[in-house]
Amino acid sequence: MSIIRYKIPLIITFIILMIFSLITIIFSISGGQGGFIAFSPINNMGFDTFLILIIAWISAFIGGVLPGYILGPLLLLVHKYTIGLRMEYGIQKREQTEKFKGTFRGFFPVLMTFNFALLFSQNPGIQQALVGSNNDFSQALAFNVLLSILVGISLAVFSAVWFLLDGGIVYTNRTKVKESTFPVEVRGVGSWLNYLLKGYAGISVLFSYYQILSGFIQIQLSGAGFEISSIIFLITWPLMPLLYTLIVSPIFMILDKTYEHRKKYIQKFANRLNITGPLEDPLNIEL
């Protein structure tokens, strides 16, 4: 597969790497700035900034690729013997798209990560463990460290869904509604959970952002008013999920490269559950 397919995500990855490298160099040569990560091997803010990027990439790789090989089959097994007891299953033919479309696929997992990070960063014990302090700025520092750690967990949750969607595992309620007025439907096994996870990630992060921003505005109003830095914060804060989506985008090049292997893997497991294809056989539905 040509490297041209990944031109855009490779350019984005290079730009992000250069930005973090530049920030690291500036902080390192400026002097006088200690690190903010408690477990960092080097007490330097520049090094800690770059360490966050490395942790995020490692976490994204571990969470985005490996858990799907376990959680994907497990989710299919649970679905078939709970929701799918009276359903018929099949395998829909799926082909990889001609153009790479995974650059922003991590947006909803990142939203989920933000929600988790906002929640856990409020805990003084976690603040102490991650940044070594409990002052007014500790939550913001702990939040940034948690983002890099927890992104792998969010990607792991979505990874199982992507395995099933890429594998084309579908089911129909044809038998269940045979003697009723309900319509016959064909759905992807991973589709319902995909919508559920996206809904949770989107709604929950909105509530979390509202709490953070409203609290920040109240603090500013009770003080000397809004400064330029405060206005910049209010403008850039909602854009952080998009930035972090770009940071973890390299993982989706790996998922794209392993598409055929992952598809065959989940389909092979489906065959063990007597799920075969193509879609018209055994479902026998005219589409």
N, C-alpha and C positions, 0 to 999 in steps of 0.2 A: 504494500500500500504506500503510495507516494507521500513524502513529507509535506508536499504542497497542500494536502488535505488538512494539515494541522497548522497552516500558516498563521492564522489569526490567533489561536491560543498560544502558539509559540512566541509570537510577538508580544502578547500580553504578559506571558511569563517572564520574558526577557526584561520588559519595562519594570515589572514589579521587583525583579531581582536587582536591577540597577537602582531603583528608588531606595530599597532597603539597604543596599550596599552604601549608597551615598549618605543616608541617615546615620548608618553605623560609623562611617569614617568621620563625619562631622562631630558626632558625640564623642568619639574616641580621641580626636586631636584637640577638642576644645578644653578637655581636662576639667577636673573638679566635680564631675558628675559620677556618682556611684551608681551601681546597678539597682534595679528595682525588683528582680526576681530572687526570692529567697534561696532557691535551690540551684541558682546559676553558678557554674564553676569559676567564673571571672566576674569580679565586682566592677562592672563597667556598663553604663547605660547603652552605649552603642552596641556592645556585644549582646546585651539582653534583648535589644530591639530585633537584631538579626536572629537571635535564638527563637523568638516568637514565630518568625516565618518558618524556620526549620521544623519546629514542633508542629506547626499547622500542617505542613506538607507531609510529615511522617504520620501524623494522626489521620489525615485525610486518606493516605494510601492504605493504612491498616484498616480503617473503618469502611472505606469505600469499595474495597476489592475483596478482602478475605472473608468477612462475615457472611457475605451473600452465598458462599458455597455451603454454609451450614443453615443459615436462616431461610434462604430461598426454598430448599426442599422441605424444611420444617413447616414453613408457612403453607406450602402446598398440601402437605400431609394433614395438617390441622383443618384446612379449608375443606378438603375432600371428605373427611370423616366427621364434620360438624355441619357447616352450612351446606355442603354438597352431598349429603346423604341421599337426597332424591333428585340429584342433578346428573346430567350427562356431560362428560368432559371430552375435549379434543385438543388438537394442536393446530393453530392457524399458521400458515406459511408467512414468515417474516423475513424481509431482506433488509440489509443495512442500507441506509440512505446514501446517495451519491456524495452529498456534502456533509461535512462534520457539523453537527448541530448541538454539541454538548457544552459549549462555552458557558452558558447560563443555566445549565441543568442543576447546578448546586444551589440555586437561589432559595428554594424552600427548605432544604436541609440547613442552610445558613441561618434562615429565619428561626428555625427550631433551636439552633445553637445559641443564637442571641437570647432567646427566651430562657434557656437553661442557664446561660452565663449571668444574665441579669438576676435570676433567682438565687443562684448559689453565691454570687459576689456580695450579697447582703449579709452573709454569715461572717461574724467576726473571727471565728476559728479558721475558716477557709482563707480569709484575708491574711491572717497571721502566718498560715502555712505557706501561702504563695508569695506574699510580698514582705512578710516579716514585720508588719505594723498594722495598727487599727485606727489611724488618723482619718481626717476628713477625705483625704485623697486616695485612701487605700482601696475603696470599692472600685474606683475607676481603673486602678492598676490591676487589681485582681480580676476585674471583668475582662481586660485585654488578654491576660494570661489564660483565663478559663476558655476564651474563644478558641485559642489555638489547641487546647487540650480536648474540649468537648465536641469539636467539629467532627471528629472521627466517630463519635457515638451517634450523632445525628445521621451521618452518611451511612453508618451500619444499618440503621433502621430502614432507610430508603433503599439500601442496596438489595435487600431481599425482594422488594417490590420490583426493582429494575430487572432482576434475574427473571422473574415470572413474566414481565412484560416483554422483555427481549426474547424469551423462549416461546412466546405466542401461546401460552397455556390459557385456554378458554373453557367456559362451561355454559350450558343452557338449562333453562327451567322447563323444557318441553314436556318432560314426563310429569313434573309437579303440577302443571297447569292444564294437563290434557283434558280434564273434565271440568274445567272452570272457564270463566270469561276473561281471565287475566291473559295478557299478550305473551307470546313466546319471546324470550330475550336471550341474546348471546352476549356474554360479558367476559372480559379478561379477569383472571383470578387476581391479578395484582391491581386492577383498576380501582376497585372500591377502597382498598387500603391506601392507595396512592392519593385519591381524593380526600380521604379522611385525614391523612397526615398533612397534606397541603393546607386543608382547612384549619387544623389545629395550629400549625406553625404560623399561618397568617394572622389568625384572630388573636392568639395568645401574645404574639410579639407586639401587636397594636396596643393591647392593654398594658403590657410591660413598658412600652415606650411612653404611653400616656402618663403612667405613674412617675417615671424618671423625669420627663420633661416638665410636668406640672410641678413636681417638687423642686426642680432646678429654678423654674420661673419664680416660684414663691420665695425662694432663698434670695434671688437677685432683687426682687421687689422690696423685700424687707431690709435690704442693705443699701448700698449707694446707687442702685439702679444698674442698668445694663451697660457693660463695657463692650468695646469692639470684640474682644476675645469671646465674650458671652454670646454675641450675635453670630460670630463664626461658628461657635459650638452648636447653636440651635439650627443653623443651616446645614452643617455637615453631618450632624448626628444621624438624621434619617437616611443619609446616603451610605452609611457604613456597611449595611448588608450587601449592597451592590459591590463595594470595594472588596469585601471578604469573599464574595462569590468569584470574583476574578482571581483572588489569591489562591483559592483551592481548585481553580479550573484545570490545572495540569492533570489531576486525577482522572478527569473524564477522557483525556487522550488515552490513558491506560485502559479504561473501561471500553473505549471504542476499539482499541487494538485487540482486546480479548473478547470481542463480541461473539464471534463464531464459537470459540471455546466455551464461553458461558452458556450460550444457547444450546449447544449439544449436551452440555453437562446437565442442565435442568430438564431437557427433553428426555435424556436417558433415565433420569430418576422418575419422570412422569410415566415412562413406559413400564417401570416396575409396579406402578399403581394401576396398570391397564389403561393408561391414557395414551391414545395414539392419534395420529392424524392421517391425512389432512383434515381440515375443518369439516368438509362434507361427509367424511367417513371417520368416526361412526355417528356423527350428529345428524347427517342426512337432512340438512336444512338448506333450502334454496335462498341464496343471498342476492 
